Amino acid sequence: MPEISVFKNEGMRIKNEVQERVASYIMGGLGIVVGLAWNEAIKGLIEYIFPPSGTGTLMAKFLYAFILTLIVVVVTVYLLRPAKDKMKDRDS
């Protein structure tokens, strides 16, 4: 009978992993929706501060893209650091 308990444990592990991944995908999708909403809000603010007739709007959008890129890189490095440390610990 130990085989049955092994299958039950494996089935529960797979079920939990599927639930975690589905939740992760849903949260990622919602994150994209929130990001798009903020993008529209910031674009509207830039157009409000710098009317579309001037070249300031284009420069402001490039500055916004550059700053946002830097923020994303810093956050990504910060979030991936524990995974990198875990890989080092596992390899040594």
Secondary structure in CASP SS format (residue, H / E / C, confidence):
PFRMAT SS
TARGET T0000
AUTHOR 0000-0000-0000
METHOD secondary structure of the structure
MODEL  1
M C 1.00
P H 1.00
E H 1.00
I H 1.00
S H 1.00
V H 1.00
F H 1.00
K H 1.00
N H 1.00
E H 1.00
G H 1.00
M H 1.00
R H 1.00
I H 1.00
K H 1.00
N H 1.00
E H 1.00
V H 1.00
Q H 1.00
E H 1.00
R H 1.00
V H 1.00
A H 1.00
S H 1.00
Y H 1.00
I H 1.00
M H 1.00
G H 1.00
G H 1.00
L H 1.00
G H 1.00
I H 1.00
V H 1.00
V H 1.00
G H 1.00
L H 1.00
A H 1.00
W H 1.00
N H 1.00
E H 1.00
A H 1.00
I H 1.00
K H 1.00
G H 1.00
L H 1.00
I H 1.00
E H 1.00
Y H 1.00
I H 1.00
F C 1.00
P C 1.00
P C 1.00
S C 1.00
G C 1.00
T C 1.00
G H 1.00
T H 1.00
L H 1.00
M H 1.00
A H 1.00
K H 1.00
F H 1.00
L H 1.00
Y H 1.00
A H 1.00
F H 1.00
I H 1.00
L H 1.00
T H 1.00
L H 1.00
I H 1.00
V H 1.00
V H 1.00
V H 1.00
V H 1.00
T H 1.00
V H 1.00
Y H 1.00
L H 1.00
L H 1.00
R H 1.00
P H 1.00
A H 1.00
K H 1.00
D H 1.00
K H 1.00
M H 1.00
K H 1.00
D H 1.00
R H 1.00
D H 1.00
S C 1.00
END
